[in-house]
Amino acid sequence: MGSLLLAVIYLIFISLGLPDSLLGSGWPKMQEAFGVPSSYAGYVSMTISFMTVISALLSPKMIRRFHTKWIVIVSIFLTVLGLLGFSVSGSYWMLFLFVVPYGLGAGAIDASVNHYVANHYPGSVMNFLHCFYGVGAVISPYIMALALSRARWNEEYRWTAYVQMGILLICIMSLPLWAKSEDASAEKEIKDSAGIRETLAVPGVILTLVAFFSYCSGEATCFLWTPSYFAGTKAGLSDGLIASFGSLIFGGLMLGRLISGFISDRLGDRLLIWAGIALELLGIIMVSLPVSHYIMAAVGFVMIGTGMGPVYPAIQHMAPANFGRKYSAAAIGLQMASAYVGSTFMPMVFGILQQHTGIGIMPLYLLVFALLNIGMLEIAYRKIDGKEREA
């Protein structure tokens, strides 16, 4: 039964990844359809992320009150509503009616399942889990490319909603598996877990929040603007090819987390983070090279995604060990809220910035956040190690 439940959890993260690359892949055509500037994608992305921040901050309270399985089912239902709403939007302003369920659903799934896996499974499972997020995210740009070649961008949102409905049905059917996996002592620990204010006082927590902000600032910028980067810097590319470039960063994330799943228990989370960010920096250098053909930049974005791959799951998986199980639910919720603040504002900031400087500045923008990410993590872990030595 445990392996069946794990398969369902992996499927849940495929559903989490499916909607995330839609906006970036479809925006060049959505922008034309709505007749708005390219930077307006940032406002939609910002609003989705803002709703996700709210649900992440509420997640410690929800985890204490409801079982993970019910949070997952309600959240997937909300994302289905959001996707169907996007599919029928005929004007730009209509998108903002449906970002509420779209964002709330994603944040609640992310926080609750990450907490569940961090407290019940080894690091390899956490990396494989986020690899399956990449599976969902890498599929949808290709569905968008198919929709653009045979129909319109609206169809991609509708088709993705149908896939989510199927996953929701499987989750409902899997409810008995969750019941059989429950542990009475673990459930009591969850009920007694600390709140947000108490957790913020734990050494290292705030620094990891800054690191998460930096990580997701770079990641979300890639999610949203990678196709536009190719459209703005490489000439002669078709709409379908430009849309498919939205899968590069997601494919890299999936590859990085797949590899990490096999080696994480042997190398440890911290070493994985160092190796990942080193590869990310190499990818940024490749993207910045002044080469007219798109292949070099495409390989660079895959490397950026591969390097980013182990960072998110490794930080999440270390939360119970670094801060204690009592604080892990609130720490993970806070980390995700901080991450989504980066997702909310920084792609929009880049959108405004690139209107004045040109989209070619994107590699430098990513470099700043990669360095800030590793810097904050190193300071945080030294504080944690110092506290352990004092104890």
N, C-alpha and C positions, 0 to 999 in steps of 0.2 A: 504493500500500500504506500510505503514511503516513496518508492521510485515513481509511482503514478502521480502522487502529489507534487513531486519535484517536476515532473513533465508538465503538469498544469501550471506551476509557477513560471516555468520557462515560457509557456504559451502566453501567460499574462504579460510578460515583458515584451514579447513580440507585438502584442496589442498596444503596449505603451509606446513602442517605437514607430508604429505605422503612421500616426498623424504628424510626427515631428518634422519630417522633411517635405511635407506637402507644400507649405507656403513658399519656401525657398525655391523649389523646383517649378512651381506654377506661377510665381510672381511676375516674370517677364511678360507672360500673356495676360495674367489677371490685371496688371497695370494698364495694359492697352485697352482691355475690355471696360475698365472702370474710368479710364481717362484721368489718372492721377499720377503725380511724380513718383519716381522710383523709391524715394525715401519713405513713402507712406507705408511700405511693408513693415518698417520698423515700428510704427504705431500699433499695427495689428499684433505683431510679435510681442511687443511690450505689454499689451493688454492681456494676451494669453498668459504670459509669464507672471503678470501681477496677480491674476486669479490663482495661479499655481502657488505663488508665495503664500497667499491666504490659506490655502488648503494644507500647505506644508506646516505652517505655524499652528494650525488647528490639529495636526496629526497626533501630537502626544496625547492630547485630551481624547481624541477619537480612539486611539490605540488602547488607552486605559478603559474606555467604555464599551467598545465594540470589538468583536473578533475580526481578524484580518480578512477573513473570507467575505464578510458582509461589506466591509469597506471596498473591497475589490469589485464586487458585483455592482454596487451602486455607482462606483466611479466609472466602470466601463459603460454602463448605461448612459451616464452623463456625456461621455465622449462621443457616443453614437448620436445623441441629440445635437451636439456641436457640429459634427461632421455633416449630418443631414442638413443642418441650418446653413452651413457654408455652401452646400451644393445647390441650394435654391436662392442664394443671394444674387440679386441682379444689380445691386448698387454697392459702392464701397461702404457706406454707412451701415448697411445691413449686416456686414461681418461682425460688427461690434455687439449685435444682439445675441450672437451665438458663441462669442469667446468665453462667456461666463461658464457654461457647462463644459466647454472644451478644456479650459484651463483648470477648473476645480477638479475634474475627474483625473487628469494626469497627475497632479500633485499628490492627491490622496493615495493613488496606487503606488507611486514611487516611494513615498515615505513609509507606508505600512509594510510593503513587501520587503524593502531594504532592511527595515528593522527586524522583521521576522527571520530573514535569511542570515543577517549578521549575528543573531543570537542562537540560531539553530544549526548552521552549516559552516564548513570550513571555507577558507578564502577561495579555493578553486571553484566552488559552487557560485560564490558571489561574482567571480569573473565570467563564468559561463552564463550566469543570469544576465549580465549586462551585454554579453555577446549576443544573446537572443534579442535584446533590445535593438542591437545593430541589425539583426536579420530583418526585423520589422521596418526599421528606418531605411535600409538599403533597397527594400522591395518597392516602396511607394514612389520614388522618383521615376522608376521604369514604368509603373502603372500610369503616372502622370504623362510621361512621354508617349505612351500608347493612347491615352485619352486625347492628347493634343494632335496626334496624327489621324485619329479616327472620329473624334467628337470634339468636345470642348473641355476646358479645365474643370468645369463643374462636375463632370462625370467621375473624375478621379476621387473627389470627396465622397460622392455617392457610393462608388464601388468599395472604397475603404470602409465606409459605414456598414456595408453588407458583411464584409469580412469580420468586423468587430462584433456584429450581431452573432455570427457563428461562434466566436470565441466566448462571448457572454453566455451562450447556451451551454457550452462545454463547462464553463465555470459553475453554472447552476447545477449541472449534473454531478460535479465533483464535490459538492458540499459534504457528503458523508466522509470523504477522505480527510478533510480538515478536522472533523470531529474525532477521528481515530488517532490523529497525530497530536492531540492536545496533551499537555503535561501539566498536572495540577500545580506543582511547585513553580514552574515557569509562568503560569498564568497569574499566580499570586505576586511574583516579582513585577510583572507588568502592571498590576493594579497598584503596587506600592512605589512605582517609579517616580522620579523627581519631575518637577515642573520646569518651565523655561527659565524663570528668574533664578532659581537655585542652580541650574546647570550652567548658566552664563558665568558664575563665579568659579567654576572648576578651571584650574590652570590649563592653558592650551586651547580651550574651546573657542575663544574669540579669534585667536590667530588662525585656526582651521576654518572659521567662517570667512575670513578675508581670502584664504587660499581657495575656498570653494567659489567665492565670488569671482576670483580671477580665472579659475578654470572654466567656469561656465560662460564668462564673458567672451573668452576666445572660442569656446566650442559653439555657442549660439551664433556668434558672428559668422563662423564657417557654415553653420546650418543654413542661415538665411542668405548670405551674400556670395557663396561660392559660384553658383551659376551666373550671377551678375558680374562677378570678377572676370569670368571667361568672356561673357558678352561684351564687356568694356575694354578688355585688353587683347583679345585674340580675334582677328577679323575672319569673316567668311564662314562662320559656324551656323548650322541650321538650328531652328528652334528646338527640335527634338533632342539634338546632341547637347545643346546648352542645358536643357532641363535634366538630362541624364547625369550631368556633372554634379547635381545635388546628391548623388549617391556616393561620390568619392570619399567624403569625410566619414560617412556612415559605414562604407565598406572597410575603411581603415580602422574605425572603432571596433567593428566586428572582428576583424583579423587580430587586432591587438589584444582583445579580450579573450579570443579563442586561444591564442598562444599563451597568454597569462594563466588561463585556466589549467593548463598542463604543468606550468612551472611555478605557480605562485606559492604552493605549499613548501616547495624546496628553497626558493629564493627569499621569500618573505615579502610583506607588503611594501616596506620602505625601499628596498632595493628595486622593486618593480617600478615604483614611482620615479626614482632617479633615472632608470633606464628609459622609461617612457618619455620623460620630458627631454632627455638628450636626443631621442629620435625625433620628437616634435620640433626641436630647434633645427635639426638638419633638414627636415621637410620645409620649414619656413624659409631657409636659405635657398632651397631649390625653387620654390615658388617665386622668390624675388629676383632670380636670375633673368636678365633681359633677353629672353629667347622668344622669337616670334611664334614658333609652333607651340601647340597647346600640350604636347605630350609631357614635357618637362614639368610644367605646372601641375598637370594631372597626377603625375607620380608624386610630386611634392605634397599635394593635398592628401593623397592616400597615406603617405608617411606621417603627416601631421595627425591624421585620425588614428593611425596605428600607435603612435606615441601617446596620444591622449587616452587610448583604450584602457590601460590598467589604473589610471589615476583616480577616477571617480569611485570605482568599486573598492579599490584598496583603502582609500580614506574612510569610506563607509564601513568596511569590514573591521577596521581597527578601532572603531568607536567603543564597543564594549570593553576591549582590552585597555584602551587608553584612558577611558573615563569611568569605567565600571558599568555593570548592567543596570544599576539604578538610574544612571544618567543617560543611557544609550538611546532611549526613545526620543527624549528631548534634544539630545545632541545631534542625532540624525535629522530630526525635523528642522532644527536651527540651521544645520549645514545646508540642507536642501533649500530652505527659505533664502539663505544668503546666496546660494548658487543661482536661484531663480531671480533674485534681484539683479545679478549680473546679466542673466538672460533677458530680463525685462528692459533694462536701460541701455546696455552697451551696444547691442546691434543697432538700436535707434541712433545712438550717438555716432556710431560709425556711418550710418546712412547720411546723417547731416554733414559729417566731416568729409565724406567722399564726394559730396556735391560741390564742395569748395576746393578740394585738393585733387580729386580724381580717385577712382577706385583702386588704382595701383598702389596706394598707401596701405592696403590691407596686410601685407606681410609684416610691416613695422608695427602695426596695431596688434597683431597676434603675438609678436615678440615681447612686447611690454607685459602682457598678461601671463605669458609662459614663465618669464623670469620672476614676476611677483608671486606666482603660484608656488614655485619651488622654494623661494626665499621665506615665505610665511610658514610653509610646512616645516622647514628645517628649524626655525626658531621655536615653533610650537613643540616639536618633538624633543628638543633640548630641554624645554621647560618641564615636559612630562617626565623625561629621564631624570632630571634633577629632583623632582618631587618623589620619584620612586627610590632614589638613593637616600634621600632624607628619611623616608619611611623605614 
